[in-house]
Structures are given as structure tokens and as C-alpha cells.
Amino acid sequence: MSNSVFRYFEPVKSAKADGLVAHVYTQVKKDMGLVPDVPEPFSMHAPAPEILAGVWGLFRESLLAGRVRREIKEAVATAVSESNQCPWCVDAHGVVLYATGNGATVKAVLRHDPQEVSHAEMQAVVQWAVSTRTPDAPMLANPPFASQVAAEMIGTAVTFHYLNRMVNVLLVPTNLPRNPWVKGAMKRALGWLYTGSAHKAHVPGAALELLPDAPLPTDLAWAESAPGCAFADRSGLGGVGTKRCRGLCSLCIRGGGSGYCRALTRGACARSQSPPGMAWGRPGPRPEVGRASSRGTG
């Protein structure tokens, strides 16, 4: 019996990677930090190198790089993954939330109760992330972030709506222990070990060298003006590839139809003149974006 976490196939191993796969693997290992090898959600794409490069580009330039604080986008990744019932991704990004000191957010997401999140901004973003599964959700028309960071926030959500589906098909449910007490303790310990990596700054645009160039479609011009998208303006995704936001939109259309894509981005378009102070970036004051929050223990 194989001990592999992969179903149906074995990916390209780092030692045997060449060409584009080798270049992507090198960047993944450099940027992810403290991982013994390329994480499985990326290596499972290696049989199709162009898709591997596109998926890594979406992930890196949306989640790792940019103006929005890492813990905010990790909350999006974790909440989307829980809503899609992807335990692998919930565990992996829950670890990073522990690393950023947001263990209470992990517990709130697992309990499906954003009201347990004590910080209004985190509570609002978890609610928004869960809403991205529903095209008619009112919160999509009034997202809790400014248009300046919409590309990062929407990019993170859509990336995980895609990855969750692929991971659920191609990987085992989790590589952590099944016992919830043991798993919880391990996630906290791994979070402590990953603290330095979770706070590492990533230079925007490094994935561009792996991707083809192409013009941004006019109907996605709302994203080009966002500082968070200016540095990452192209993303190849298996030949659909183009600028980052077109790649994201293509994923949306494939997964939920063009109506879903329009629903997810309509709030960003409507808020194209939002004041810079509303952006969840590293510089500037934090916004008061949440609903009236109920403090909980998490």
C-alpha cells in the first residue's frame, strides 16, 4: 500500500524537475519557507507546466505579496476552504493564522460563526469570504475593502475556490492526524515554527518571469488601477493565460459561470473611487469596516 498523499498519480519530484517546472519549484520553495519540498497543491499541477506556473502566480501574487496584511488574506483562504469542505487547505492555512497570532479566527471559521471573531475587520472579511460561494450574496455588492486592494482579496478567494476543488479530488483529505485534539496541538506547534516565514515580506511581481504577457481585457480594467494588481498584471493559466485578473476571471467562469464572476467583482467596480484609507494595506490606519462585533473566545 502506498503512503502517498496523492490520488491517481505521482507528481514530478523536485530532483527530477526541469524546464518551467524546475523554475516554478525553485520559487515556491524560496517563498513558502520552512517546507521540506514543494507543497502538494502546487506539485500536483506539475504534469501541466503552464498551469503550474499560472496557479503559483495566482497564489503568490494574491496571497503572499501585496499591500493587504498576510493574516487578512489567510483568513480569506481558510474561510473559503472551510466553506468548500477542503480539510487539507483549512489545516494548512489555519497553521499560518496561528503563526500570525490569529488562532481565534481559526476556531471561529471551524465553528461557522464569524461573530466569534473579536476584531471587526477580521470578522467582516471572514463573512465576505464565506459569501463568495453565493453569487447573490448582498455582501458581494458591498465588500469590506477598497478597490485599491480588490485584486488581492478577490484573487485570494478565487484562487482557493479553484485549489479546494483540485485538492479534494487529487489529494487525501489531510496530512495531519485525524484526532482533533492531536491535530489542534500540531497546528499550534507548526504555527509557532512558521511565525518567521508568515511575517516575511515578498517582493511583488516575482512570478511574472514565469508567465506569458498579454493585454488586460477592457471589462477587467477596474483591477488594473489597483496598486495591488499593478505589479502582477499577467497570469498564464493553461493557455487561457493573460493578465492576472483575466486568469482569475477564467477560473470563475469555469467554476461557476460568468454570472458568478460578475457578482464577485461588481462590488469592486462600484467602489472604484473608494478612499485610500479604506485599504487594508501595511501603510495607513486600519479601517473601521466590520459590523458591530460580538466578542467571543474563539
C-alpha positions in Angstrom: 0.0 0.0 0.0 1.3 3.4 -0.9 1.8 6.1 1.7 1.5 8.8 -0.8 -0.9 11.7 -0.2 -1.7 11.8 -3.9 -4.6 10.0 -5.5 -4.4 8.5 -9.0 -0.8 9.7 -9.9 2.6 10.8 -8.6 3.8 14.3 -9.4 7.2 15.4 -10.7 9.7 15.3 -7.9 12.0 18.2 -7.3 15.1 16.2 -8.1 13.7 15.3 -11.5 12.1 18.6 -12.4 13.4 20.5 -15.4 12.4 23.5 -17.6 9.5 25.6 -16.4 8.6 23.1 -13.6 12.1 23.4 -12.1 11.9 27.2 -12.2 8.5 27.3 -10.5 9.6 24.7 -7.9 12.6 26.9 -7.0 10.5 29.9 -6.5 7.9 28.0 -4.5 10.4 26.6 -2.1 12.1 30.0 -1.7 8.9 31.9 -0.9 7.0 29.3 1.1 9.7 28.9 3.7 10.2 26.0 6.2 8.7 23.5 3.8 10.9 20.4 3.1 9.6 20.3 -0.5 7.1 21.8 -2.9 3.7 21.8 -1.2 1.4 19.2 -2.8 -1.3 21.6 -4.0 1.4 23.0 -6.4 3.3 19.9 -7.3 0.0 18.1 -8.3 -0.1 20.6 -11.2 3.4 19.7 -12.5 2.2 17.4 -15.3 0.9 20.6 -17.0 3.8 23.1 -16.5 1.9 26.1 -17.9 -1.0 25.5 -15.4 1.5 25.0 -12.6 3.1 28.4 -13.4 -0.3 30.1 -13.6 -1.6 28.6 -10.4 1.5 29.5 -8.5 1.4 33.0 -9.9 -2.2 33.5 -8.8 -1.3 32.2 -5.3 1.9 34.1 -4.9 0.8 37.5 -6.2 -2.6 37.4 -4.5 -1.8 35.8 -1.1 1.9 36.2 -0.4 2.7 39.6 -2.0 0.8 42.9 -2.0 -0.5 45.6 0.4 -3.0 43.6 2.4 -1.7 42.1 5.6 -1.0 38.4 5.4 -3.4 37.4 8.2 -6.3 39.1 6.5 -5.8 37.1 3.3 -5.1 33.9 5.2 -8.5 34.3 6.9 -10.0 34.5 3.4 -8.1 31.4 2.3 -9.2 29.5 5.4 -12.8 30.6 5.3 -13.2 29.8 1.6 -11.6 26.4 2.2 -13.9 25.6 5.1 -17.0 26.6 3.0 -15.8 24.3 0.3 -15.1 21.5 2.8 -11.5 21.2 1.9 -9.8 20.0 5.2 -6.3 19.9 3.6 -6.4 23.7 2.8 -8.2 24.5 6.1 -5.4 22.8 8.0 -2.6 24.4 6.0 -3.8 27.9 6.2 -5.1 27.5 9.7 -1.5 26.9 10.7 -0.5 30.2 9.1 -3.3 32.0 11.0 -1.8 30.5 14.2 1.6 31.8 13.1 0.2 35.3 12.8 -1.4 35.2 16.2 -5.0 34.6 14.9 -5.8 31.2 16.4 -9.2 32.5 17.5 -10.1 33.2 13.8 -9.3 29.5 13.0 -11.7 28.4 15.7 -14.5 30.8 14.6 -14.1 29.6 11.0 -14.3 25.9 12.0 -17.4 26.7 14.1 -19.0 28.5 11.2 -19.5 31.5 13.4 -17.7 34.7 12.2 -19.3 36.6 15.1 -16.8 34.8 17.4 -14.0 36.8 15.7 -13.4 39.7 18.1 -11.7 42.1 15.6 -14.3 43.8 13.4 -12.1 43.9 10.3 -11.3 40.2 10.5 -14.9 39.3 11.2 -16.0 41.3 8.1 -13.5 39.6 5.9 -14.5 36.1 7.1 -18.1 36.9 6.4 -17.2 38.2 2.9 -15.1 35.1 2.1 -17.9 32.8 3.0 -20.3 34.9 0.9 -18.2 34.3 -2.2 -19.8 30.9 -2.6 -23.2 32.6 -3.3 -23.4 34.9 -6.4 -26.4 36.7 -5.0 -25.0 37.4 -1.6 -25.6 41.1 -0.7 -22.1 41.4 0.8 -20.5 40.9 -2.7 -22.0 44.2 -3.7 -20.6 46.0 -0.7 -17.3 44.3 0.1 -15.4 45.3 3.3 -12.3 46.5 1.4 -11.5 49.3 -1.1 -11.0 48.9 -4.8 -7.3 49.5 -4.3 -6.9 46.0 -2.8 -9.8 44.3 -4.6 -7.4 42.4 -6.9 -5.6 40.8 -3.9 -8.8 40.0 -2.0 -10.8 38.6 -4.9 -7.7 37.0 -6.2 -7.1 35.1 -3.0 -10.8 34.0 -2.8 -10.9 32.7 -6.4 -7.6 31.0 -6.1 -8.9 28.9 -3.2 -12.2 28.2 -4.8 -10.1 26.6 -7.6 -7.5 25.0 -5.4 -10.0 23.5 -3.0 -11.7 21.6 -5.8 -8.4 20.3 -7.2 -7.1 19.3 -3.8 -10.3 17.5 -2.8 -10.0 15.4 -6.0 -6.3 14.7 -6.2 -5.1 14.6 -2.6 -6.1 12.7 0.6 -8.3 14.8 3.0 -5.3 15.9 5.2 -1.7 15.1 6.0 -2.2 15.8 9.7 -3.5 13.4 12.4 -7.2 12.7 12.3 -7.7 13.0 16.1 -8.9 16.6 16.6 -7.0 17.2 19.9 -3.7 16.0 18.4 -4.4 17.9 15.2 -5.1 21.1 17.1 -1.9 20.8 19.1 0.1 20.1 16.0 -1.3 23.1 14.2 -0.4 25.4 17.1 3.1 24.0 17.2 3.6 24.3 13.5 2.2 27.8 13.7 4.9 28.7 16.2 7.6 27.2 13.9 6.2 29.1 10.9 6.0 32.5 12.6 9.1 34.0 10.9 8.0 32.8 7.5 4.5 34.0 7.9 5.7 37.6 8.6 8.2 37.5 5.7 7.8 40.3 3.1 7.5 39.2 -0.5 8.5 41.4 -3.4 5.5 41.8 -5.7 5.8 40.5 -9.2 8.4 37.9 -8.9 6.2 35.3 -10.5 5.9 37.4 -13.7 9.1 35.9 -15.1 7.3 32.5 -15.2 4.2 33.8 -17.1 3.4 35.0 -20.6 2.4 38.5 -21.3 -1.0 39.6 -22.7 -3.3 42.6 -22.6 -5.9 43.0 -19.9 -9.4 42.8 -21.2 -11.3 46.1 -21.1 -14.0 44.6 -18.8 -11.4 44.0 -16.1 -9.9 47.5 -16.2 -11.2 48.0 -12.7 -8.4 45.8 -11.4 -5.6 47.5 -13.4 -5.9 50.7 -11.5 -5.5 48.9 -8.1 -2.0 49.2 -6.7 -2.2 45.5 -5.6 -2.7 44.4 -9.2 -0.3 46.8 -10.9 2.8 44.7 -10.1 1.2 41.4 -11.1 -0.5 42.1 -14.3 -0.3 38.8 -16.1 -1.1 35.2 -15.3 -0.9 32.3 -17.6 -3.4 29.5 -16.8 -3.1 26.7 -19.3 -3.3 28.8 -22.4 -6.2 30.9 -21.2 -3.4 32.9 -19.7 -3.2 36.6 -19.7 -3.1 39.2 -17.1 -3.7 38.1 -13.6 -7.2 39.2 -13.3 -8.2 37.6 -16.6 -6.8 34.3 -15.3 -8.8 34.7 -12.1 -11.9 35.5 -14.2 -11.4 32.5 -16.3 -11.3 30.3 -13.2 -14.6 31.9 -12.1 -16.2 31.3 -15.4 -15.2 27.7 -15.5 -16.3 27.0 -11.9 -19.5 29.0 -11.6 -20.3 30.8 -14.8 -19.8 34.3 -15.9 -22.7 35.4 -13.6 -20.7 34.3 -10.6 -17.6 36.2 -11.9 -19.7 39.4 -12.4 -21.2 39.0 -8.9 -17.9 38.6 -7.2 -16.4 41.7 -8.9 -19.3 44.0 -9.0 -18.6 45.5 -5.6 -15.1 46.3 -6.6 -16.3 48.0 -9.8 -18.8 50.1 -7.8 -16.2 51.1 -5.3 -13.6 52.2 -7.8 -13.3 55.6 -6.1 -13.0 54.4 -2.6 -10.6 56.4 -0.5 -7.1 55.0 0.0 -7.6 55.0 3.8 -10.1 52.1 3.4 -7.4 49.8 2.0 -6.2 47.0 4.2 -2.6 47.7 3.4 0.5 47.8 5.5 0.8 51.6 5.5 -2.0 53.8 6.9 -4.5 53.3 9.7 -6.8 50.4 10.0 -10.3 50.9 8.7 -13.5 50.6 10.7 -15.1 48.1 8.3 -16.8 45.5 10.4 -20.3 45.3 11.5 -20.9 45.7 15.2 -18.9 42.8 16.5 -19.7 40.3 19.2 -16.6 39.4 21.2 -16.1 35.8 21.6 -13.4 33.5 23.0 -12.7 32.0 19.5 
